[in-house]
Amino acid sequence: MSLRQFEYALAVAAEGSVTAAAERLHVAQPSMSQQIRNLERELGVTLFTRTPTGLVPTATGRAFLREAEVAVHAARRARATARAGADDLVGELVVAAQMGFGTRQLPGALSALRRRFPRVEITVYEEPSSAELERLCRRGVVDLALMAKCERSPADAHHLGDEEFVAVLGAGHPQLAADRVELHALEAESWVRFDRDSALDGVLLSVLRDDAPTTAARVSQTATAVRWAADGLGVALVPASAVPHGYEHLVRPVRPVVSQPVIAVVRHHAGPAETALLELLRQEIWYDAAPISLVS
């Protein structure tokens, strides 16, 4: 087995087809197919099954891919460490952000990081589940994770600031006349909610407490929630920094204030890129008010 085979298998799982994976990695499709077959033969298992929508990992394949991801990331980190000079860092930095948090602050910090280390390749992905983010941190898959603080947050996490939550209302909604919306005035509304395992949906449930929200729709992305709420499908409660440009006139802060502490978790034995990104995130402007802080 080789790390290259691991990378091929991870690409096939991500793309759902050998052809797309080969294009992504700039290799010949027959060569990738052969390498996947060789890997399955050496392991003695079937990693993928063909479905009408493409190639899907088997149960055994999913278990293998989790370990392959850790191995590939560790190898890249080792190569970067070996090749890094004092002022010429080379390698990959993997950042995971909990969906909706740091949306406004992360791009500026990453831009500054790239100016400092132009040869570092940055990979960023969003994850709705705080539990999954914590699992990735424990396994060393990510170099830095940006997330809302919760009861299971590591003791060595770095507090960056707070995210204030705002209500997104449809055009013509009567509550737009107010500078700040009372939460009790929205209790009877229909809501554009997030996936059930999302931390953002947990915030809404914590805010409404005993009042079960009426669900108009569920979405996976904050930008989608804002657009659908703006079109009048229902009210959405989202982090202020996640509101896309052009929708600010349909957003109102709420009373009592709802906010969540935002933390950064950096891998053990952090390198210069992770350390620099942490400091850059500290320099970004974060909402920092006290009233209600939700820690789930």
Backbone bond lengths (Angstrom), bond angles and torsions (degrees), N, CA, C in turn:
res aa  C-N    CA-C-N  psi(-1)  N-CA   C-N-CA  omega(-1)  CA-C   N-CA-C  phi
1 M - - - 1.463 - - 1.517 109.54 -
2 S 1.335 115.75 148.90 1.453 120.44 178.97 1.521 109.87 -132.85
3 L 1.320 115.41 158.79 1.456 120.20 176.89 1.526 110.76 -62.64
4 R 1.330 116.87 -31.68 1.457 119.70 178.27 1.525 110.43 -62.87
5 Q 1.336 117.07 -40.52 1.463 119.72 176.44 1.523 110.73 -62.69
6 F 1.336 116.23 -39.87 1.463 119.95 176.97 1.533 110.09 -59.22
7 E 1.333 116.05 -44.73 1.467 120.24 -179.85 1.524 111.20 -63.02
8 Y 1.358 116.43 -39.43 1.465 120.02 177.37 1.530 110.74 -61.68
9 A 1.334 116.42 -46.05 1.466 120.26 -178.40 1.524 110.67 -63.47
10 L 1.334 117.42 -41.22 1.466 120.50 178.35 1.528 111.05 -63.96
11 A 1.324 117.19 -38.91 1.462 120.79 178.84 1.524 111.58 -65.99
12 V 1.346 116.83 -41.76 1.470 120.56 177.92 1.523 110.05 -62.16
13 A 1.322 117.31 -42.31 1.467 120.60 179.13 1.522 110.84 -62.99
14 A 1.339 116.86 -39.26 1.462 120.41 -178.37 1.522 112.24 -71.98
15 E 1.344 116.51 -38.25 1.467 120.26 -174.74 1.530 113.54 -91.19
16 G 1.328 116.44 -24.41 1.463 119.51 -179.83 1.513 114.24 83.94
17 S 1.330 117.30 3.54 1.463 120.32 177.67 1.517 109.39 -158.58
18 V 1.333 115.37 152.25 1.458 120.22 178.71 1.523 109.93 -69.82
19 T 1.329 116.62 -38.34 1.467 120.50 -178.58 1.522 111.56 -60.92
20 A 1.326 116.10 -48.81 1.468 119.88 -179.88 1.513 111.35 -65.30
21 A 1.348 116.48 -38.90 1.462 119.93 179.02 1.520 110.90 -64.77
22 A 1.328 116.86 -39.65 1.461 120.68 179.22 1.524 110.93 -64.65
23 E 1.323 116.57 -40.85 1.472 120.10 177.75 1.520 110.61 -63.65
24 R 1.313 115.89 -41.09 1.468 120.04 -179.36 1.525 111.40 -63.26
25 L 1.333 117.38 -39.50 1.463 120.97 -177.26 1.527 112.73 -94.19
26 H 1.350 116.32 0.30 1.469 121.38 177.80 1.536 111.85 59.79
27 V 1.326 115.43 47.58 1.464 120.50 175.20 1.528 107.78 -127.97
28 A 1.328 116.33 164.00 1.457 120.79 179.70 1.525 110.22 -72.19
29 Q 1.327 115.26 138.11 1.466 120.08 -177.48 1.527 112.82 -61.38
30 P 1.341 119.91 -42.71 1.473 118.88 178.32 1.527 112.46 -61.59
31 S 1.331 115.92 -36.86 1.461 119.02 179.49 1.517 111.37 -64.65
32 M 1.350 116.52 -42.45 1.468 119.50 179.15 1.525 110.86 -65.41
33 S 1.330 117.09 -42.07 1.471 120.14 178.88 1.523 110.55 -59.12
34 Q 1.330 115.88 -43.21 1.454 120.24 179.96 1.519 111.23 -63.85
35 Q 1.330 117.33 -41.82 1.458 120.78 179.95 1.529 111.63 -64.47
36 I 1.324 117.23 -38.38 1.468 120.60 177.86 1.526 110.17 -65.71
37 R 1.343 116.38 -42.23 1.466 119.70 178.45 1.531 110.17 -63.69
38 N 1.332 116.60 -42.50 1.461 119.83 178.93 1.527 111.31 -61.67
39 L 1.340 115.97 -39.74 1.459 120.24 179.87 1.525 110.50 -64.73
40 E 1.336 116.84 -44.61 1.464 120.34 179.08 1.532 110.71 -64.07
41 R 1.326 116.18 -38.14 1.466 119.64 179.76 1.529 110.54 -65.81
42 E 1.322 116.15 -42.44 1.467 119.50 -178.83 1.520 111.17 -68.36
43 L 1.340 116.81 -37.05 1.464 120.40 179.33 1.520 112.06 -78.01
44 G 1.337 116.57 -24.82 1.452 120.61 -177.78 1.519 113.10 76.11
45 V 1.336 116.86 26.15 1.472 120.96 -179.15 1.530 109.05 -139.27
46 T 1.327 115.27 166.10 1.462 121.81 173.12 1.523 108.11 -100.04
47 L 1.324 116.50 120.24 1.466 120.29 -176.98 1.522 112.74 -87.08
48 F 1.366 116.74 -30.36 1.456 120.14 -174.82 1.519 110.33 -132.61
49 T 1.309 114.40 149.05 1.461 120.38 173.18 1.522 108.16 -122.78
50 R 1.324 116.92 144.04 1.463 121.29 -177.66 1.527 109.90 -87.66
51 T 1.329 117.16 130.28 1.461 123.76 177.96 1.526 108.34 -126.22
52 P 1.338 117.95 169.88 1.473 119.45 178.31 1.525 113.55 -58.89
53 T 1.323 117.48 -23.33 1.469 120.39 -178.80 1.526 112.94 -98.36
54 G 1.343 117.70 -0.15 1.453 120.00 178.63 1.522 112.47 130.63
55 L 1.325 115.64 -168.88 1.461 121.02 179.94 1.518 110.55 -81.26
56 V 1.330 116.11 131.22 1.463 122.18 -178.48 1.526 108.35 -125.63
57 P 1.334 117.96 134.55 1.472 119.67 179.07 1.523 111.43 -62.15
58 T 1.314 116.07 140.02 1.462 120.76 171.73 1.531 108.97 -73.52
59 A 1.325 116.94 174.30 1.467 120.27 177.54 1.530 110.08 -59.12
60 T 1.340 115.94 -43.64 1.466 119.85 176.77 1.519 110.34 -65.00
61 G 1.333 116.07 -39.24 1.457 120.18 179.17 1.514 112.61 -62.45
62 R 1.325 116.65 -40.20 1.470 119.83 179.22 1.526 110.65 -62.86
63 A 1.330 116.28 -42.31 1.467 119.76 178.57 1.522 110.68 -63.10
64 F 1.334 116.05 -43.41 1.461 120.04 178.58 1.521 111.15 -62.86
65 L 1.330 117.87 -43.97 1.462 121.64 -176.01 1.523 112.11 -64.40
66 R 1.329 117.24 -32.68 1.468 119.18 177.40 1.523 110.34 -61.96
67 E 1.337 115.93 -42.61 1.463 119.90 179.70 1.527 111.03 -73.26
68 A 1.328 116.69 -35.81 1.465 120.80 179.07 1.524 110.62 -63.41
69 E 1.334 116.24 -38.60 1.465 120.15 179.07 1.526 111.04 -61.55
70 V 1.323 116.03 -43.01 1.466 120.28 178.10 1.523 110.37 -62.92
71 A 1.332 116.83 -43.68 1.467 121.08 -177.54 1.520 111.63 -65.29
72 V 1.324 116.93 -43.55 1.467 120.58 -179.15 1.519 110.65 -65.18
73 H 1.319 115.77 -43.12 1.458 118.92 -179.77 1.528 110.88 -64.67
74 A 1.326 117.36 -40.93 1.465 120.88 179.21 1.526 110.49 -63.36
75 A 1.328 117.37 -38.92 1.458 120.75 179.79 1.526 111.16 -66.34
76 R 1.326 116.38 -41.96 1.469 119.50 178.32 1.522 110.67 -62.76
77 R 1.318 115.27 -40.83 1.468 119.26 -179.84 1.526 110.67 -65.31
78 A 1.335 116.63 -39.38 1.459 120.15 178.97 1.522 110.91 -64.91
79 R 1.342 116.27 -41.92 1.462 119.23 178.27 1.519 111.01 -62.83
80 A 1.340 116.09 -42.63 1.462 120.07 -179.21 1.521 111.08 -62.96
81 T 1.333 115.86 -40.73 1.469 119.60 179.67 1.515 111.16 -64.38
82 A 1.332 116.40 -40.88 1.461 120.49 -178.12 1.522 111.50 -68.68
83 R 1.342 117.06 -33.32 1.452 120.80 -174.94 1.516 113.57 -92.87
84 A 1.330 116.97 -9.54 1.463 119.96 -172.70 1.519 111.42 -73.71
85 G 1.312 116.39 133.71 1.456 122.34 169.04 1.515 108.27 -101.52
86 A 1.288 117.17 173.89 1.466 121.14 -176.82 1.514 111.76 -58.62
87 D 1.350 116.91 -40.24 1.465 120.31 -176.62 1.514 111.89 -119.91
88 D 1.313 118.33 15.62 1.457 120.91 -175.79 1.519 109.92 -138.19
89 L 1.315 116.22 61.42 1.461 121.23 -176.29 1.520 109.64 -69.24
90 V 1.320 115.86 133.02 1.453 122.82 179.88 1.520 108.54 -127.58
91 G 1.328 116.85 139.13 1.459 118.91 177.26 1.507 111.76 147.47
92 E 1.322 115.66 -161.63 1.466 122.48 -176.93 1.517 109.85 -121.43
93 L 1.313 115.98 138.16 1.463 122.50 174.69 1.520 107.53 -117.42
94 V 1.327 116.35 120.68 1.467 121.21 -178.78 1.525 109.13 -104.25
95 V 1.331 115.10 120.29 1.464 122.20 -178.43 1.523 108.79 -118.81
96 A 1.320 116.11 131.28 1.463 121.24 175.61 1.521 108.47 -116.49
97 A 1.318 116.31 129.89 1.462 121.07 -179.41 1.519 109.58 -119.31
98 Q 1.305 115.47 132.90 1.464 118.82 175.40 1.520 107.72 -68.08
99 M 1.316 116.05 132.29 1.449 121.64 -173.04 1.525 112.26 -53.08
100 G 1.332 115.48 126.45 1.451 121.25 176.41 1.512 114.66 95.29
101 F 1.320 118.07 -11.93 1.460 120.55 -176.56 1.530 110.25 -107.57
102 G 1.339 116.03 133.04 1.458 120.85 179.38 1.512 114.22 73.24
103 T 1.326 117.41 16.29 1.463 120.75 -177.41 1.525 111.60 -59.38
104 R 1.319 117.01 -37.89 1.457 121.00 -178.86 1.517 111.68 -85.19
105 Q 1.330 118.16 -31.14 1.460 121.21 -172.72 1.536 113.42 -87.28
106 L 1.333 117.22 -33.53 1.461 119.99 -173.44 1.530 113.70 -64.63
107 P 1.338 120.63 -43.47 1.475 119.15 -178.72 1.521 113.46 -58.65
108 G 1.337 117.94 -42.62 1.459 120.20 179.60 1.515 112.44 -64.16
109 A 1.342 116.17 -41.57 1.457 120.19 179.08 1.523 110.98 -65.67
110 L 1.331 117.34 -39.73 1.462 120.17 179.56 1.524 111.80 -68.79
111 S 1.329 116.78 -36.55 1.467 120.02 177.15 1.522 110.81 -62.05
112 A 1.336 115.89 -43.73 1.463 120.03 178.13 1.526 111.14 -64.64
113 L 1.329 116.34 -37.12 1.463 120.05 178.61 1.527 110.88 -64.53
114 R 1.334 116.92 -41.66 1.458 120.79 179.93 1.525 111.49 -64.46
115 R 1.312 116.47 -35.49 1.466 118.96 177.54 1.529 110.83 -65.69
116 R 1.323 115.22 -33.17 1.456 119.18 -179.57 1.524 111.47 -79.49
117 F 1.341 116.42 -40.41 1.465 121.59 -178.96 1.533 108.46 -125.53
118 P 1.321 118.58 77.72 1.466 121.24 -173.07 1.520 114.70 -66.37
119 R 1.323 118.04 -15.56 1.470 119.87 -178.27 1.527 112.49 -98.81
120 V 1.310 117.15 5.30 1.467 121.04 175.67 1.526 109.23 -86.64
121 E 1.317 116.42 127.89 1.465 121.95 176.58 1.522 108.90 -91.54
122 I 1.331 116.12 125.84 1.467 121.24 -174.27 1.527 109.79 -106.54
123 T 1.320 116.56 127.58 1.465 122.51 174.58 1.520 107.84 -114.40
124 V 1.330 116.78 125.57 1.465 121.90 -179.11 1.524 108.93 -127.30
125 Y 1.312 116.98 133.40 1.457 119.36 172.81 1.520 109.67 -141.10
126 E 1.337 114.73 154.55 1.458 121.52 -179.19 1.520 109.85 -98.40
127 E 1.318 115.70 145.87 1.465 122.04 179.49 1.530 107.47 -136.92
128 P 1.337 118.02 122.38 1.465 119.12 -178.02 1.519 114.78 -73.31
129 S 1.309 118.02 -25.06 1.466 121.82 -172.63 1.525 111.00 -97.01
130 S 1.324 116.83 123.78 1.463 120.39 176.35 1.524 110.89 -67.19
131 A 1.331 117.21 -33.50 1.465 120.72 178.87 1.526 110.82 -62.79
132 E 1.337 116.87 -41.31 1.454 120.09 179.09 1.526 110.97 -68.41
133 L 1.320 117.07 -38.01 1.460 120.22 176.96 1.523 111.17 -60.90
134 E 1.312 115.99 -43.30 1.462 120.49 179.54 1.534 110.62 -64.33
135 R 1.330 116.81 -37.18 1.463 120.31 177.92 1.529 110.15 -64.18
136 L 1.326 116.57 -43.26 1.460 120.39 179.13 1.524 111.13 -63.35
137 C 1.338 116.42 -38.16 1.463 120.08 177.92 1.523 110.90 -64.00
138 R 1.329 116.69 -45.07 1.465 120.62 -178.82 1.523 111.45 -62.13
139 R 1.323 116.50 -34.77 1.463 120.71 -176.27 1.531 111.81 -85.94
140 G 1.308 117.11 -3.70 1.455 120.01 178.14 1.509 114.40 74.42
141 V 1.338 117.55 20.84 1.461 120.99 -178.90 1.530 110.98 -75.68
142 V 1.326 118.22 -30.78 1.463 121.68 -178.54 1.524 109.86 -113.47
143 D 1.326 115.20 150.89 1.460 120.63 178.25 1.520 111.67 -86.56
144 L 1.324 115.95 -36.71 1.469 120.59 177.51 1.516 108.79 -145.97
145 A 1.315 116.45 132.44 1.465 121.93 177.75 1.519 109.04 -117.90
146 L 1.325 115.17 135.22 1.458 122.50 178.96 1.522 106.90 -112.07
147 M 1.336 117.24 120.79 1.464 118.80 -172.94 1.523 111.73 -155.51
148 A 1.319 115.26 168.32 1.462 120.67 173.54 1.526 109.24 -77.85
149 K 1.303 116.03 143.28 1.453 120.40 178.98 1.531 109.98 -69.55
150 C 1.316 115.87 142.38 1.459 120.77 176.12 1.528 108.36 -144.40
151 E 1.321 116.04 -179.94 1.464 120.21 -176.03 1.522 112.66 -62.62
152 R 1.345 117.49 -26.77 1.462 120.93 -176.94 1.527 112.75 -94.97
153 S 1.326 117.42 6.25 1.460 120.02 -177.51 1.533 110.64 -63.34
154 P 1.325 117.31 141.57 1.475 120.12 -179.58 1.522 111.66 -61.02
155 A 1.329 115.34 148.46 1.465 120.12 -178.84 1.522 112.09 -65.83
156 D 1.352 117.07 -25.18 1.460 119.98 -177.82 1.530 112.73 -94.68
157 A 1.331 117.32 16.26 1.461 120.64 177.74 1.529 110.20 -67.13
158 H 1.330 115.88 152.95 1.463 121.79 -177.66 1.526 109.60 -106.36
159 H 1.324 117.17 119.89 1.465 121.31 179.07 1.523 109.60 -77.75
160 L 1.332 116.55 125.71 1.460 121.60 -177.67 1.519 112.80 -100.85
161 G 1.317 117.04 -32.98 1.459 122.27 -176.19 1.510 108.50 161.35
162 D 1.308 117.09 -152.79 1.460 121.06 -178.67 1.518 110.08 -135.05
163 E 1.318 115.53 151.17 1.461 122.29 173.01 1.520 108.49 -104.33
164 E 1.323 116.63 123.81 1.463 120.51 174.04 1.528 108.99 -86.60
165 F 1.321 116.59 139.98 1.451 121.84 177.28 1.523 109.95 -96.63
166 V 1.329 115.04 142.85 1.462 120.99 -178.90 1.522 109.31 -129.28
167 A 1.326 115.62 158.73 1.461 121.39 176.59 1.523 109.23 -95.40
168 V 1.326 115.90 135.49 1.463 121.79 174.96 1.518 107.40 -105.85
169 L 1.327 115.73 124.01 1.462 122.14 -174.29 1.524 110.45 -117.15
170 G 1.313 115.77 152.87 1.459 120.17 177.16 1.516 111.78 -73.52
171 A 1.319 116.06 154.52 1.459 120.80 178.43 1.523 109.56 -56.49
172 G 1.338 116.98 132.76 1.458 121.72 -179.46 1.513 114.27 86.54
173 H 1.314 118.59 -0.93 1.461 121.18 179.18 1.530 108.84 -63.30
174 P 1.345 118.09 133.32 1.469 120.16 -176.36 1.527 114.04 -59.81
175 Q 1.337 118.03 -28.34 1.457 120.32 -178.30 1.536 112.88 -72.70
176 L 1.332 117.80 -9.32 1.461 120.12 176.11 1.526 111.96 -67.45
177 A 1.333 116.47 -17.31 1.468 119.76 177.88 1.522 111.92 -72.03
178 A 1.327 117.21 -16.39 1.470 121.12 -178.86 1.527 110.18 -92.69
179 D 1.340 115.85 148.26 1.460 120.27 175.25 1.526 110.73 -74.44
180 R 1.324 116.72 -30.43 1.455 122.59 179.01 1.529 107.93 -141.92
181 V 1.325 117.17 132.58 1.460 121.74 -173.79 1.519 109.98 -93.62
182 E 1.339 115.35 132.07 1.460 120.16 173.97 1.535 108.63 -74.28
183 L 1.315 116.23 130.83 1.463 119.92 -177.49 1.518 112.14 -60.89
184 H 1.319 116.70 -36.70 1.475 118.80 -178.24 1.524 110.98 -64.37
185 A 1.349 117.10 -22.81 1.464 120.20 179.28 1.528 111.88 -74.99
186 L 1.322 116.91 -11.33 1.463 121.00 -179.05 1.526 112.81 -106.52
187 E 1.319 117.39 -0.16 1.463 120.32 -173.69 1.520 112.97 -60.59
188 A 1.335 117.49 -32.92 1.467 120.47 -177.29 1.530 112.35 -88.17
189 E 1.319 117.76 -0.42 1.458 121.37 -177.87 1.529 111.47 -73.80
190 S 1.331 115.62 158.93 1.460 121.09 166.62 1.520 107.51 -85.85
191 W 1.337 116.34 146.25 1.449 120.62 -171.96 1.523 112.41 -120.06
192 V 1.312 115.18 140.92 1.463 121.12 166.70 1.523 105.47 -87.56
193 R 1.321 115.96 109.47 1.463 121.05 -171.56 1.532 111.24 -108.04
194 F 1.340 114.50 168.31 1.456 120.75 178.75 1.528 109.81 -99.42
195 D 1.324 115.57 172.27 1.467 120.78 -179.84 1.527 110.27 -53.73
196 R 1.319 116.37 151.11 1.463 121.45 -172.91 1.525 113.50 -61.57
197 D 1.328 117.66 -30.63 1.458 119.09 -179.38 1.525 112.57 -92.87
198 S 1.339 116.49 8.69 1.457 120.40 -178.78 1.524 110.88 -82.65
199 A 1.330 116.16 140.94 1.460 120.28 176.28 1.529 110.91 -63.03
200 L 1.331 116.95 -29.31 1.469 119.91 -179.35 1.524 111.55 -67.41
201 D 1.328 117.15 -35.72 1.465 118.89 175.88 1.521 110.03 -69.35
202 G 1.324 116.79 -33.16 1.460 120.52 176.35 1.511 112.45 -62.92
203 V 1.334 117.11 -33.53 1.467 120.18 176.94 1.523 110.47 -64.11
204 L 1.316 117.26 -45.65 1.464 120.43 179.49 1.520 111.07 -60.41
205 L 1.329 117.29 -44.38 1.461 120.21 179.54 1.528 111.05 -63.67
206 S 1.321 117.59 -36.91 1.466 120.85 178.26 1.517 111.40 -67.28
207 V 1.318 116.58 -37.37 1.468 121.28 -178.51 1.517 110.75 -68.54
208 L 1.334 117.05 -45.41 1.460 120.70 -176.54 1.524 112.06 -81.50
209 R 1.322 116.55 -15.07 1.456 123.78 175.34 1.523 112.05 52.64
210 D 1.327 118.10 -105.05 1.468 120.54 -172.84 1.519 113.15 -81.95
211 D 1.320 117.46 -9.54 1.467 120.81 -177.40 1.525 109.25 -95.56
212 A 1.335 116.30 109.62 1.461 120.14 179.15 1.519 109.48 -69.47
213 P 1.333 117.83 122.88 1.469 119.51 -177.58 1.522 112.08 -69.79
214 T 1.319 115.80 142.51 1.453 121.67 173.52 1.523 108.01 -77.93
215 T 1.312 116.48 125.40 1.462 120.83 -174.00 1.520 110.50 -95.33
216 A 1.341 115.54 119.61 1.460 120.43 173.67 1.517 110.59 -85.80
217 A 1.332 115.83 -39.33 1.464 121.55 -179.87 1.519 108.58 -165.50
218 R 1.317 116.36 160.01 1.463 122.32 173.28 1.526 108.77 -119.17
219 V 1.327 116.01 140.46 1.458 121.34 -179.38 1.522 109.06 -132.97
220 S 1.328 115.79 168.59 1.456 121.21 -179.57 1.517 113.30 -106.79
221 Q 1.336 117.66 -17.96 1.458 121.36 -174.34 1.528 110.70 -121.12
222 T 1.346 115.83 143.32 1.468 119.80 -179.89 1.519 111.52 -65.02
223 A 1.335 117.87 -39.07 1.470 119.88 -179.63 1.523 110.97 -62.15
224 T 1.332 117.01 -37.29 1.465 120.76 177.63 1.522 110.37 -65.88
225 A 1.332 117.27 -43.02 1.459 120.94 178.74 1.529 110.83 -58.86
226 V 1.329 116.55 -43.24 1.464 120.33 -179.69 1.529 110.46 -64.59
227 R 1.316 117.40 -45.92 1.474 120.13 -178.55 1.523 111.54 -63.38
228 W 1.326 117.32 -43.59 1.457 119.85 -178.21 1.531 111.28 -68.57
229 A 1.333 116.82 -38.34 1.461 119.17 176.54 1.524 110.19 -65.12
230 A 1.323 116.92 -40.36 1.461 120.93 179.24 1.526 111.50 -62.91
231 D 1.344 116.37 -30.66 1.470 120.48 178.19 1.522 112.93 -80.99
232 G 1.353 116.79 -0.76 1.455 120.22 174.72 1.505 115.68 93.07
233 L 1.343 117.87 9.88 1.466 119.34 -179.62 1.519 111.61 -68.21
234 G 1.318 117.09 -32.20 1.458 122.88 -179.90 1.509 109.05 174.67
235 V 1.321 117.14 178.41 1.464 122.04 178.56 1.523 108.33 -88.87
236 A 1.324 117.18 145.87 1.465 121.54 176.18 1.517 109.29 -124.31
237 L 1.324 115.37 145.67 1.465 122.12 174.69 1.521 106.93 -115.63
238 V 1.345 116.40 114.24 1.463 120.72 -173.97 1.524 110.18 -136.31
239 P 1.326 118.09 159.50 1.462 120.32 172.46 1.522 110.39 -61.60
240 A 1.313 117.16 139.91 1.464 121.03 -176.36 1.521 111.96 -58.37
241 S 1.325 117.57 -37.56 1.462 119.62 -176.64 1.520 112.67 -72.30
242 A 1.329 117.49 -11.35 1.462 120.71 -178.49 1.524 112.57 -90.82
243 V 1.335 118.36 -1.19 1.465 121.25 -178.74 1.525 109.02 -77.17
244 P 1.335 118.75 119.60 1.470 120.74 -179.38 1.526 111.34 -66.10
245 H 1.316 115.18 154.97 1.461 120.49 177.65 1.531 110.00 -60.28
246 G 1.306 116.12 137.71 1.457 121.59 178.73 1.515 114.05 103.78
247 Y 1.341 116.47 -9.19 1.467 120.09 -179.29 1.527 112.23 -112.97
248 E 1.329 117.38 6.07 1.461 120.40 -174.64 1.523 112.80 -60.24
249 H 1.325 117.43 -30.72 1.473 120.14 -177.47 1.530 112.73 -71.26
250 L 1.333 116.87 -13.14 1.468 120.96 179.58 1.525 112.10 -104.51
251 V 1.318 116.60 12.39 1.460 122.20 -176.54 1.525 109.77 -111.90
252 R 1.322 115.77 137.59 1.462 120.72 176.32 1.532 109.38 -135.91
253 P 1.336 117.21 137.28 1.469 119.66 171.67 1.518 109.32 -66.07
254 V 1.315 116.79 160.06 1.467 120.38 -176.30 1.520 110.12 -115.18
255 R 1.316 114.67 159.34 1.464 123.07 175.64 1.513 108.60 -128.88
256 P 1.348 118.94 128.86 1.466 128.42 -2.20 1.526 110.87 -62.49
257 V 1.324 115.74 153.42 1.452 121.16 179.39 1.531 109.60 -62.16
258 V 1.328 116.14 137.04 1.463 122.34 177.06 1.525 107.42 -115.23
259 S 1.310 116.76 124.23 1.463 120.35 177.87 1.521 109.70 -145.67
260 Q 1.326 115.52 159.47 1.456 121.51 176.15 1.525 109.83 -133.07
261 P 1.343 117.23 137.06 1.460 119.68 174.77 1.528 110.58 -65.35
262 V 1.321 116.33 138.31 1.459 122.00 177.89 1.526 108.26 -109.55
263 I 1.324 116.19 132.04 1.462 121.41 -177.53 1.519 110.14 -125.03
264 A 1.314 114.81 158.68 1.462 121.83 171.27 1.518 107.49 -116.90
265 V 1.326 115.94 133.12 1.458 121.87 175.95 1.520 107.07 -113.49
266 V 1.317 116.17 120.01 1.463 122.21 -177.24 1.520 108.93 -107.50
267 R 1.315 116.48 140.30 1.464 120.41 -178.39 1.527 110.79 -61.38
268 H 1.308 115.58 154.18 1.453 120.92 176.14 1.525 109.89 -63.33
269 H 1.319 116.32 147.83 1.462 122.09 -177.51 1.531 109.98 58.04
270 A 1.318 115.50 46.88 1.465 121.09 -177.12 1.526 110.77 -61.69
271 G 1.333 114.60 142.88 1.454 121.28 177.94 1.510 111.64 -89.44
272 P 1.338 117.53 -176.51 1.464 121.03 -176.92 1.523 114.18 -65.04
273 A 1.337 117.86 -32.11 1.465 119.53 -179.17 1.534 110.84 -68.63
274 E 1.340 117.68 -45.48 1.461 120.73 178.66 1.532 110.72 -63.27
275 T 1.327 115.93 -43.07 1.465 120.13 -179.34 1.517 111.04 -63.26
276 A 1.327 116.52 -41.90 1.467 120.49 179.31 1.524 111.17 -65.88
277 L 1.346 117.15 -41.98 1.462 120.12 179.81 1.524 110.83 -63.63
278 L 1.315 117.36 -39.89 1.462 120.57 177.79 1.526 110.51 -58.97
279 E 1.314 117.95 -45.67 1.458 121.19 -179.79 1.523 111.46 -66.18
280 L 1.323 117.06 -37.05 1.464 120.18 177.80 1.530 111.17 -66.48
281 L 1.328 117.09 -37.94 1.462 120.00 177.35 1.522 111.17 -66.51
282 R 1.316 117.06 -34.48 1.468 120.29 176.46 1.530 111.38 -62.35
283 Q 1.330 116.53 -31.46 1.457 120.91 -176.97 1.524 113.38 -80.40
284 E 1.339 116.77 -14.57 1.465 120.13 177.94 1.525 110.13 -70.07
285 I 1.319 115.76 159.60 1.465 121.43 -179.98 1.528 109.35 -84.89
286 W 1.312 115.60 121.92 1.465 122.28 178.56 1.519 108.46 -119.34
287 Y 1.318 115.20 147.28 1.460 119.72 172.14 1.520 107.76 -64.22
288 D 1.323 117.61 135.80 1.470 119.62 -174.03 1.525 111.29 -143.73
289 A 1.320 115.35 62.87 1.457 119.54 177.27 1.506 109.74 -115.77
290 A 1.317 116.16 161.48 1.445 120.49 -168.90 1.522 117.00 -89.31
291 P 1.343 122.34 -44.98 1.443 123.63 -150.65 1.524 118.91 -36.18
292 I 1.343 119.84 -75.74 1.461 119.46 -178.61 1.521 107.77 -113.31
293 S 1.277 117.49 123.16 1.462 121.25 176.99 1.523 107.50 -117.72
294 L 1.327 114.76 120.98 1.456 119.48 -176.74 1.515 108.91 -97.69
295 V 1.309 118.14 117.41 1.461 122.82 175.16 1.512 106.70 -120.77
296 S 1.341 115.49 108.57 1.457 120.86 -174.77 1.506 110.41 -89.52
